[in-house]
Amino acid sequence: MIEVRPFAKLGHANHGWLDARHHFSFANYYDPTRMHWGALRVWNDDAIAPGTGFGTHPHDNMEIITYVREGAITHEDSMGNRGRTSAGDVQVMSAGTGVRHSEYNLEDVTTRIFQIWILPDRTGHAPSWGTRAFPKGDRAGRFVVLASGRPDADDALPINTNARVLGATLKKGETADYALGADRLGYLVVAKGSVEIEGKTVSERDGAAISRTDVLSVLALEDAEVVLVDTVP
């Protein structure tokens, strides 16, 4: 089963320096029917103007994954970490018992990110941070695990929750299958292009809430880039 959530109907907040779309209730956007999707709590589609960003602020007990679509984001935190994550790469911060951090666009161009928050499997994890490159060529025609809290994580960035974040790039006409499992939930967002799932078109920056689906099959209607969260109900 799939429910398409069109980009134009997402929550929207334009702060000038930040133009944000919210797939789920967040900040001043509230929709009681879109509070979460299983353990997936937040999926924000952010455009951050050059030379601006999020000043130092706290988080706790949340797994925060940043997928950089364009530009780059520079992170600094109270654990002493500092790093730059550029387009195509992924950053993970496990807020754990508590951390303060900032995220800035120090580039000369607008930075566009998906920021994904997933509830941890329990409270009290030690905070941590990491980033790594995921070349798009490595996920051509197939789903690749970018972040995972499951045992078969391989080279994925670790998160403290029974979930995966995956990415795939597809040429027009290609299909990528993913064994989601009928007892789990998926949430897919098209970063570029458009795809078809279960006969429904999912266009660029649309969301698709997926349930009761053993094998998820994604057909590219044009060259496409997709990001998927696989999580518990």
C-alpha positions as CSV (number, residue, x, y, z in Angstrom):
1,M,0.0,0.0,0.0
2,I,1.3,3.5,-0.9
3,E,0.1,7.0,0.0
4,V,1.7,9.7,-2.1
5,R,2.3,13.0,-0.3
6,P,2.8,15.7,-2.9
7,F,5.5,18.3,-2.3
8,A,3.0,21.1,-2.8
9,K,1.0,19.9,0.1
10,L,3.8,19.5,2.6
11,G,4.2,21.9,5.6
12,H,6.0,25.1,4.6
13,A,8.0,27.7,6.4
14,N,10.1,30.3,4.7
15,H,12.4,32.2,7.1
16,G,14.3,34.0,4.3
17,W,17.7,32.3,5.0
18,L,15.9,28.9,5.4
19,D,13.1,27.6,3.1
20,A,11.8,24.5,4.7
21,R,9.2,21.8,3.7
22,H,8.0,19.4,6.4
23,H,6.7,15.9,5.7
24,F,5.7,15.6,9.3
25,S,4.5,18.0,12.0
26,F,7.4,20.2,13.0
27,A,7.8,23.6,14.6
28,N,4.8,25.7,13.6
29,Y,3.5,23.1,11.2
30,Y,1.0,20.8,12.9
31,D,-1.1,18.1,11.3
32,P,-2.4,15.4,13.7
33,T,-2.5,12.9,10.9
34,R,1.2,13.4,10.1
35,M,3.0,13.2,13.5
36,H,5.3,10.3,12.5
37,W,5.5,7.1,10.4
38,G,6.5,4.4,12.8
39,A,9.8,5.4,14.4
40,L,10.4,8.1,11.7
41,R,9.5,11.4,13.3
42,V,10.9,14.1,11.0
43,W,11.7,14.5,7.4
44,N,12.5,18.1,6.5
45,D,13.4,19.3,3.0
46,D,15.6,22.4,3.7
47,A,17.2,25.0,1.4
48,I,19.8,27.0,3.3
49,A,21.1,30.3,1.9
50,P,24.9,30.8,1.5
51,G,26.6,32.1,4.7
52,T,23.7,31.1,7.0
53,G,22.7,28.2,9.1
54,F,21.5,26.8,12.4
55,G,23.3,28.3,15.4
56,T,24.3,26.2,18.3
57,H,21.3,24.3,19.8
58,P,20.7,21.1,21.8
59,H,19.3,17.7,21.0
60,D,18.8,14.5,23.0
61,N,17.5,11.0,22.4
62,M,17.1,11.3,18.6
63,E,19.0,9.8,15.6
64,I,19.5,12.6,13.1
65,I,20.5,11.8,9.5
66,T,21.4,14.6,7.1
67,Y,21.4,13.7,3.3
68,V,23.1,16.5,1.4
69,R,21.4,17.0,-2.1
70,E,23.3,20.1,-3.2
71,G,26.1,22.3,-1.8
72,A,27.6,21.3,1.6
73,I,26.9,21.5,5.3
74,T,29.5,22.2,8.0
75,H,28.9,20.7,11.4
76,E,30.4,21.5,14.8
77,D,29.4,20.0,18.2
78,S,30.0,19.9,21.9
79,M,31.9,16.6,21.5
80,G,34.6,18.4,19.7
81,N,33.6,17.2,16.2
82,R,33.8,19.4,13.2
83,G,33.3,18.3,9.6
84,R,32.0,19.3,6.2
85,T,29.5,17.0,4.4
86,S,29.0,17.7,0.7
87,A,26.5,16.7,-2.0
88,G,25.9,13.0,-2.2
89,D,27.3,12.4,1.2
90,V,25.6,11.6,4.5
91,Q,26.0,12.8,8.1
92,V,24.7,11.0,11.2
93,M,24.4,12.5,14.7
94,S,23.2,10.3,17.5
95,A,22.1,12.8,20.1
96,G,22.0,10.3,22.8
97,T,22.0,11.7,26.3
98,G,22.5,15.2,24.9
99,V,24.7,17.2,22.6
100,R,24.8,20.8,21.3
101,H,25.7,21.5,17.7
102,S,25.6,23.9,14.9
103,E,25.1,23.4,11.1
104,Y,26.1,26.1,8.6
105,N,26.2,26.6,4.9
106,L,29.6,28.1,4.4
107,E,29.4,27.7,0.6
108,D,28.7,30.3,-2.1
109,V,25.6,28.5,-3.2
110,T,22.4,27.4,-1.7
111,T,22.7,24.1,0.2
112,R,19.8,21.7,-0.1
113,I,19.4,18.8,2.4
114,F,17.0,16.2,3.7
115,Q,17.2,16.1,7.4
116,I,15.7,12.9,8.9
117,W,15.0,12.2,12.6
118,I,14.3,8.7,13.8
119,L,13.4,7.8,17.4
120,P,16.1,5.6,19.1
121,D,15.4,2.1,20.4
122,R,15.9,3.4,23.9
123,T,17.0,6.5,25.8
124,G,20.4,7.0,27.2
125,H,22.7,6.2,24.3
126,A,26.1,7.9,24.3
127,P,26.1,10.8,21.7
128,S,28.2,10.4,18.6
129,W,28.7,11.9,15.1
130,G,30.0,10.7,11.8
131,T,30.0,11.4,8.1
132,R,31.0,9.6,4.9
133,A,30.8,9.7,1.2
134,F,28.4,7.5,-0.8
135,P,29.3,7.8,-4.5
136,K,26.2,7.8,-6.6
137,G,27.8,5.3,-9.0
138,D,27.9,2.7,-6.2
139,R,24.1,2.9,-5.9
140,A,23.3,2.9,-9.6
141,G,20.3,0.7,-10.2
142,R,20.1,-0.6,-6.6
143,F,19.4,0.4,-3.1
144,V,22.5,0.9,-0.9
145,V,22.3,1.2,2.9
146,L,23.5,4.6,4.1
147,A,22.8,4.4,7.8
148,S,21.6,1.5,9.8
149,G,20.9,0.2,13.3
150,R,20.4,-3.4,12.1
151,P,23.1,-6.2,12.4
152,D,23.9,-6.3,8.7
153,A,24.9,-2.7,8.5
154,D,28.2,-3.4,6.6
155,D,29.8,0.0,5.8
156,A,26.7,2.1,6.7
157,L,26.9,4.8,9.3
158,P,25.6,3.4,12.6
159,I,22.4,4.6,14.2
160,N,20.8,3.4,17.5
161,T,17.4,2.3,16.1
162,N,15.9,-0.6,14.3
163,A,15.8,1.2,11.0
164,R,17.8,1.8,7.8
165,V,18.3,4.8,5.5
166,L,18.9,3.8,1.9
167,G,19.6,5.5,-1.4
168,A,19.4,4.6,-5.0
169,T,20.0,6.2,-8.4
170,L,18.1,5.0,-11.4
171,K,18.3,5.6,-15.1
172,K,15.0,6.1,-16.9
173,G,13.3,2.7,-17.3
174,E,15.3,1.0,-14.6
175,T,13.7,-0.8,-11.6
176,A,15.1,-1.2,-8.1
177,D,13.6,-3.7,-5.7
178,Y,13.9,-3.6,-1.9
179,A,12.8,-6.4,0.5
180,L,11.0,-4.2,2.9
181,G,8.8,-6.7,4.6
182,A,5.0,-6.5,5.1
183,D,5.5,-6.0,8.9
184,R,7.6,-2.9,8.4
185,L,7.0,0.7,7.2
186,G,8.8,2.6,4.4
187,Y,8.9,6.3,3.6
188,L,10.5,7.3,0.3
189,V,11.3,10.7,-1.0
190,V,12.4,11.5,-4.6
191,A,15.4,13.7,-4.5
192,K,15.5,14.1,-8.3
193,G,13.4,12.9,-11.2
194,S,10.2,10.9,-10.8
195,V,9.3,7.2,-10.2
196,E,6.4,4.9,-10.2
197,I,5.4,2.7,-7.2
198,E,2.4,0.4,-7.3
199,G,1.1,2.2,-10.4
200,K,1.3,5.7,-8.7
201,T,3.7,8.5,-9.8
202,V,5.9,9.9,-7.2
203,S,7.4,13.2,-8.5
204,E,10.5,15.2,-7.4
205,R,10.4,16.0,-3.6
206,D,7.1,14.1,-3.1
207,G,6.9,11.7,-0.2
208,A,5.5,8.2,-0.3
209,A,4.3,6.4,2.8
210,I,4.5,2.6,2.3
211,S,3.0,-0.1,4.3
212,R,2.0,-3.8,4.0
213,T,4.5,-4.2,1.2
214,D,6.7,-7.3,1.1
215,V,8.9,-6.2,-1.8
216,L,9.1,-2.5,-2.7
217,S,9.6,-2.0,-6.5
218,V,10.6,1.4,-7.8
219,L,10.5,2.2,-11.5
220,A,12.2,5.3,-12.8
221,L,10.0,7.3,-15.1
222,E,13.1,9.5,-15.8
223,D,16.6,9.6,-14.4
224,A,16.0,9.6,-10.6
225,E,17.5,9.7,-7.2
226,V,15.6,8.4,-4.2
227,V,16.0,8.1,-0.5
228,L,14.2,5.5,1.6
229,V,13.7,5.0,5.4
230,D,12.8,1.4,6.4
231,T,11.5,1.4,10.0
232,V,9.4,-0.4,12.6
233,P,5.7,0.5,12.9
